[in-house]
Amino acid sequence: MKYRVTHTTEYQYQAAVTHCYNLAHMMPRTTRRQKCISTNINVSPMSISQARREDYFGNLAYHFEVQRRHKQLTITVISQVETNSQPVQQNFDFGISCSEALLQLQQAKKVEDILAKEFLLDSPLAKVVEGVREYAEPSFQMDKPLLSCAIDLTSRIFRDFKYSPEATTISTPLEEVLDKRQGVCQDFAHLQIACLRAMGFPAKYVSGYIETLPPPGKERLVGADASHAWISVYSPAEGWVEFDPTNDTLATEQHIITAWGRDFFDVTPLKGVVYGGGKEPRLRVSVDVARID
């Protein structure tokens, strides 16, 4: 599947900004199931300096600096991406068991297994806090296939938690998410990551976009799509496999990856330092994911 993704972020400040430094993770990366064909970035006001680099996790990072006095900052990223389905079997009743996976990770000799173990560690937004392991345990039996247990956990989060943008912020701790049983895709991803790590399985946070299809008979609304978050769990036999707890599914061709890391803090779409600007700016974000014939 080929897509054109347009991601626009606009800040409107109450007072003039004299200088800002920014870091963006808004360029799709190339993975084993996805190819980034092209990316074009436009910054207004024009930046005085800009640089692209590959960060620690292999994501495409974009640094830019604006020295012109301004009260509005707009960043538009237009990318063309080709995606495919994940190269994993759909029948999760087969595959490496939880106990076998844990043993291979404990005795890790392959480079891939050793590197994956980094994602067993706590991170700021995906800590194994009180209640996480207790919530995770019903999905895991040591003699069952790991990926079967992972999809069971995905489905339980989907059933047990209500999608509610007003319930949390990005800094809401997992204890509160567990208590309220409400949140958004970032919360559900952080919860599933913490659950998997609590059970001994490496898991990482995946940031990107998901294509929104209109109801039958309705036209697709331009700009109706949004940034999205899901997870990837590591199996010593199958490699990294992506699950989406917000939608109770494996990540599909409609899931477009921009970046991955330990949690949201590693892959924030846009962050920086601003001199001036007054109080909290007004933020507007628009995402459009369009299929290319």
N, C-alpha and C positions, 0 to 999 in steps of 0.2 A: 504494500500500500504506500502511495506517495502523498505527502501532505505539504502544504504551505502553512507555517505557523507565524502569526503576527502577534507579538507581545508588546503592549505599550504601557509604560508606567509614567504617571504624571504627578509631580509634587507641586502644590501651590502654597507659597509661604506667606505669612502675614507681614513679614518685614523682609527687606532685601538681604539676599545671601551674597557675600563678597567672594567666597572661595569654598570649594568643596572637592573632596577626594572620594572616589567611589569604587566599589568592587561588585561586579555583576556575574552571576551564574545563570545566564539566560540563553546560552548557545547550546543546542543539542549536541551530545557527544556520540561518537561512533562506538557501537558495541557489537557483540556477536549476533544480535538480531536487528540492529538498526544502523543505518548509514546516514550521516549528515552530509548532504550534497553541497549546501552553501549556507552562509549566514552573513547578513548585512546589518550593521548597527549604526543608528543615527542618534546623535545626542544634540539637544537644543537647550540652552545656547551651546555653540560649538566648543568642544573641549580643546584645551591647549596641548594636552598630551594624552596618549592612549597606548595601551599595550595588551597583547594577548599572550597568555601563557597556560601551561598545563599545571594544575595544582597537585598536591600530594596524592589525591585520589584518582588522578588522571582526568579530572574534569577540565573543561575549557573555561578559564577565568578571564574576565575583561576588566582592566583597570583604566579609569579615566579621571582627568582633573579639569575642573572648570574654574577659571579665574575671573571671568566676566561677571559683573554685578547682575543679579537676576532675582526675580520673584517667582519664577516658574521654571521647573526642570522637567524635560520630557526625554525619555529613552525609548526608542522603538527598535525592536529586534525582529527581523524578518528572515525566516529560515526555511529551507526545503529539506525534507527528511524522507527517507524510504525505510519502512518498517516491515518486519516479518513476525510470524508467530514464534513463541519460545520453542527451542529445540528439545522439548521434554515429552515423554509419553503422557497421555491423558489419563491412563488407568493407574491411579495411585495405590491400588491394592498390591502392586508389585514394586520392587525397589529395595534399597538398603534399609534395614530396620534402624530404629532409634539406638538400640544398644550397639549395633555394628558401627553406626556413624560416630557415636561417642568414643568408642574404642579406637577407631582410626584417627580421630582428632587428638586423642590423648597420646597416641604413638606416632604422631604426624612426622612423616619423612618427605613426602612430596612438597614441593615449593608451594603449590596452590593451597594445600591444607595448612601449611605453616602461616602463610600470609592471611588466610581467612580467619585465623584465631585472634587476630587483632580486633575483630568485630564481636568478640565475646565480652569485651571490657565495657564497663559502664561508660556512658557519655552524659553530658549535662541534662539532656531532655529525655533520655531513655535509660534511666537508672532502674535497677532491680530493687524497687522500694517495697515496703510492706504491702502484702496483698497480691503482688504480681505473680509470684510463683504459685500461690494458692489458686489464683484464677486460671493459670496455665495448665496445671496438672491434669484436670479431667480430659484434656485433649490428647495426652501423651501416654502411650503404653510402650514399654521397651521392646516388645516383640513385633510391634506394628511398623510399617514403612514410615520413615521420617516425613516424606512429602504428604502422605495420607493424614498424618497428625497435624501437619502445618495447614492443610486445607480445612481440617476440622476446626482449628483455632480461628482461621479466617472467617468461617461461617458463624462461629459463636460470637465473635466481636460484632459482626454485622447484625445478628439477631438481638444481642443484649444491649447495644448502645444506640442511642438516637442521634441522628445527624442534626446538629443545632448550632449554627454559626454564632449565636448570641451567648452560648453557654460557657465558652472558653476564649482565652487569648493564647498566643503562641508560647507564653511563659507559664501557663497554667500547669502546675505539677501533676504527675501521674496519679498521686494519691487522690487528688480532687476529681480527676477524670473517672477513676474507678468508683468513687463515691457517687458522683452525679449520674454516671452512665450516659453522659452526653458529650458531644464534641464535634470536631470536623476531621477531615482526612489526615491532617498532621497528627492529631491526638490518637487516632486509631492506629496509625503507622507506628508512632512511638510506643504505644501499648503493646502491639504485637512484637515489636523488636525486643522490648524488655522481657516479654514472656518467653520468647525463644532463647534469649541469652540466659534467662534464669534456669532453663532446662538444659543448658550446655551447648546450644547450637548457635553458630555465628549468624548475625543478621544485620543488614544495613538499611539505611533510609534512602529511598529513591524519590527524586523530585522531577517533575515534568508536567505534561499536559495529557488530557484525555479528550478525545473527540466526543462531542455531544450530538447524538443523532435525534432529529425531530420525531414527534409522534407520527404515525401513518397518516398521510394526507396533508401534513403540515409542511410549510417551507422551513428550511434551516435558517435560524436567526444569526446574522453576522455578529460576532462578538459575544455569543452566548456561552462559549467555552471558558475554561478557567484553569488556573494552575492546579496541580494535583499532587498527591503524595501516596506512595505505597511502599512495600518492603521487598527485600530479597533475602532469602535464607540459603545458607550454604550446605550442600550435601557432598560428602567426599566422593560419592559415586556419580551424581548428576550435575555437580557444579552449582552455580548460583541460579536460583529459581525465584521468580517474582510473583507475589500475591498481593491482591488489592482488597483489604478488609472493608473499605468503604462500600464496595460494590459486590463483595462476596464472589470473587472470581480470580482466576489467574490473570496476570497482566497479558493483554492481547496486542494485536497490531494497532489498536486504537490508543495504546499507552505509549507516549513519546517521551523518552528520557532526556532530561537536560543534564542532571548531575546526581551523584550519590556520595554518601558519607556516613558518619556515625549517627547523625541526627540532623534536624533542620538547621542548626547553627552552622554546620559545615557547608551547607549549600543554599544559604539564604539568597533568593533571586537578586536582591539589590540591597547593599548596605554601604555606609560611608560616614565621613566626618564633614559637618557643615559649619561654617562660620557665619553667624547671623541667622536670619530666618524667623526670629520671634518664637512664639509658642508652637505647639504641635501643628505641623503642616497638614493640609488637606491632601489625601492620597486617592488617586483614581487608577485602577488597573483594568485593562481590557485585553482579552486573549481571544484570538480567532484561529481555529484549526480547520482548514479547508482541504478537501481531497483534490488532488491533481490528476486529471485524466491522462 
